[in-house]
Amino acid sequence: MKKKGSSSQKEEHIDESNTEKNEELKKEEVSEAVAGEKEMPDGSDKDVIIADQKKKVEELNDKFLRLYAEFENYRKRTSKERLELIKTASSEVVSSMLPVLDDFERAINAFPDDENVKSLKDGIVLIYEKYKAVLVRAGLEEIKAMGETFNTDIHEAIASVNAANDEQKGKVIDVTEKGYYLNGVVLRFAKVVVAN
């Protein structure tokens, strides 16, 4: 029995070593076939494999370039949108402050030219100037209207009158409410009287 046991152990040892050698040989064949150093078992030659691999590399490179271009476009678009949002984010606040600015201008114009109230008028003018400076720093800019050619993009005609001469035709002769830009975008149209 000892002989049988020892011979079966030897056979198992030989079988295991053969199995390991077979697996190593298979791995080497696969790695050589992938590397293109040897023909594949299905009969393809290495030129076909190389051409196929080059084609795959070109396809992947093309996909990469397209994805990169799409990402760059997305990044530029979002940064542009963010800048526009920041510029126009204050539009509601500035728009709600415009009537106060108008009231300051009306108050200044309503003051009589009297020495007794000059210091009071100067104080209101000072506050008006500071208030307007804050709005200008926020991007507010007045739309020029008086004497300009009527433009529907920036002016709103509330009335039209007969022109006194040919030079006045199509021009703004009176401004009832000033118009303003906010960072280059019309915030409020100038309400004007146009000569026809």
C-alpha positions in Angstrom: 0.0 0.0 0.0 2.8 2.3 0.7 4.0 1.9 -2.9 0.5 2.7 -4.2 0.3 5.8 -2.0 3.7 7.1 -3.0 3.0 6.5 -6.7 -0.3 8.3 -6.5 1.4 11.2 -4.7 4.0 11.3 -7.5 1.2 11.3 -10.2 -0.6 14.1 -8.4 2.6 16.1 -8.2 3.3 15.5 -11.9 -0.3 16.5 -12.8 0.0 19.7 -10.8 3.3 20.7 -12.3 1.9 19.9 -15.8 -1.2 22.0 -15.1 0.9 24.9 -13.9 3.2 24.6 -17.0 0.2 24.5 -19.3 -1.3 27.6 -17.7 2.0 29.4 -18.0 2.3 28.4 -21.6 -1.3 29.7 -22.3 -0.5 33.0 -20.6 2.7 33.4 -22.6 0.8 32.7 -25.9 -1.9 35.2 -25.0 0.5 37.9 -24.0 2.6 37.4 -27.2 -0.6 37.4 -29.3 -1.7 40.7 -27.7 1.8 42.2 -28.1 1.6 41.3 -31.8 4.8 39.3 -31.8 3.1 36.1 -32.8 0.1 35.2 -35.0 -3.2 34.8 -33.2 -4.6 31.3 -33.0 -7.4 32.3 -35.3 -5.0 33.1 -38.1 -4.8 36.9 -38.1 -1.5 38.4 -38.7 0.2 41.2 -36.8 -0.4 43.9 -39.4 -4.1 43.5 -39.1 -3.9 43.6 -35.3 -1.7 46.7 -35.5 -4.0 48.4 -38.0 -7.0 47.6 -35.7 -5.2 48.9 -32.7 -4.2 52.1 -34.5 -7.8 52.6 -35.6 -9.0 52.1 -32.0 -6.4 54.6 -30.8 -7.5 57.2 -33.4 -11.2 56.7 -32.4 -10.4 57.1 -28.7 -8.3 60.2 -29.4 -11.1 61.7 -31.5 -13.6 61.0 -28.6 -11.2 62.6 -26.2 -10.8 65.7 -28.3 -14.5 66.0 -28.8 -15.1 65.6 -25.0 -12.4 68.1 -24.2 -13.9 70.7 -26.7 -17.4 70.2 -25.3 -16.0 70.7 -21.7 -14.2 73.9 -22.7 -17.4 75.2 -24.4 -19.4 74.3 -21.3 -16.8 76.0 -19.0 -16.7 79.2 -21.1 -20.5 79.3 -21.3 -21.1 78.9 -17.6 -18.4 81.5 -16.7 -20.1 83.9 -19.1 -23.5 83.2 -17.6 -22.1 83.7 -14.1 -20.6 87.1 -15.1 -23.9 88.2 -16.7 -25.8 87.0 -13.6 -23.5 89.0 -11.3 -23.9 92.1 -13.5 -27.7 91.9 -13.6 -28.2 90.5 -10.1 -28.5 94.0 -8.7 -31.0 95.2 -11.3 -34.0 94.8 -9.1 -32.4 96.7 -6.2 -31.1 99.5 -8.5 -34.5 99.7 -10.3 -36.3 100.2 -7.0 -33.9 103.0 -6.1 -34.5 105.0 -9.3 -37.7 106.7 -8.0 -35.8 108.0 -5.0 -33.2 109.4 -7.4 -36.0 111.1 -9.4 -37.4 112.5 -6.2 -34.1 114.0 -5.3 -33.8 115.7 -8.7 -37.4 117.1 -8.4 -36.6 118.4 -4.8 -33.4 120.1 -6.0 -35.3 121.7 -8.9 -38.1 122.8 -6.6 -35.9 124.8 -4.3 -36.2 128.6 -4.8 -33.1 130.7 -5.4 -33.2 132.2 -1.9 -30.2 132.7 0.3 -32.1 131.6 3.4 -32.5 128.0 2.1 -29.2 127.8 0.1 -27.5 125.7 2.9 -30.5 123.3 2.9 -30.4 122.9 -0.8 -26.6 122.4 -0.7 -27.1 119.6 1.9 -29.7 117.8 -0.3 -27.5 118.2 -3.4 -24.6 116.6 -1.4 -26.8 113.7 -0.4 -28.0 113.3 -4.0 -24.5 113.3 -5.4 -23.4 110.6 -2.9 -26.5 108.5 -3.6 -26.0 108.8 -7.4 -22.3 107.9 -7.0 -23.2 104.7 -5.3 -25.6 103.8 -8.1 -23.0 104.7 -10.7 -20.5 102.3 -9.0 -23.1 99.6 -9.3 -23.1 100.1 -13.1 -25.9 102.7 -13.5 -25.5 105.1 -16.4 -28.0 107.8 -17.7 -29.4 107.5 -21.2 -28.8 110.6 -23.1 -32.1 111.8 -24.6 -32.5 115.5 -24.8 -31.9 116.7 -28.4 -31.0 113.2 -29.6 -32.7 111.4 -32.5 -35.6 109.4 -31.2 -34.6 105.7 -30.8 -37.2 103.1 -29.9 -34.5 100.9 -28.4 -33.8 103.3 -25.6 -36.6 105.9 -25.7 -40.3 105.6 -24.9 -42.4 108.3 -26.6 -45.2 109.5 -24.4 -46.3 112.4 -26.6 -45.5 114.0 -29.9 -45.7 117.7 -30.9 -45.3 119.6 -34.1 -41.7 120.5 -34.8 -40.9 124.3 -34.8 -38.3 123.7 -37.6 -37.0 120.9 -39.8 -34.0 120.4 -37.5 -36.2 119.3 -34.7 -38.1 116.6 -36.7 -37.6 113.2 -35.2 -35.7 114.6 -32.2 -36.4 114.5 -28.5 -37.5 117.9 -27.3 -38.4 117.1 -23.7 -37.6 114.4 -21.2 -40.3 113.6 -18.6 -38.5 110.7 -16.9 -34.8 109.9 -17.3 -33.8 106.5 -18.6 -30.9 104.4 -17.4 -28.5 101.6 -18.4 -27.3 99.1 -15.9 -24.0 97.6 -17.1 -24.8 98.4 -20.7 -28.4 97.0 -20.6 -31.4 99.2 -20.6 -32.8 99.2 -17.1 -35.5 101.9 -17.7 -36.5 103.5 -21.0 -36.3 107.3 -21.1 -39.9 108.8 -21.4 -39.7 111.5 -23.9 -41.6 114.0 -26.1 -40.8 113.8 -29.7 -41.1 116.5 -32.4 -42.8 115.5 -35.7 
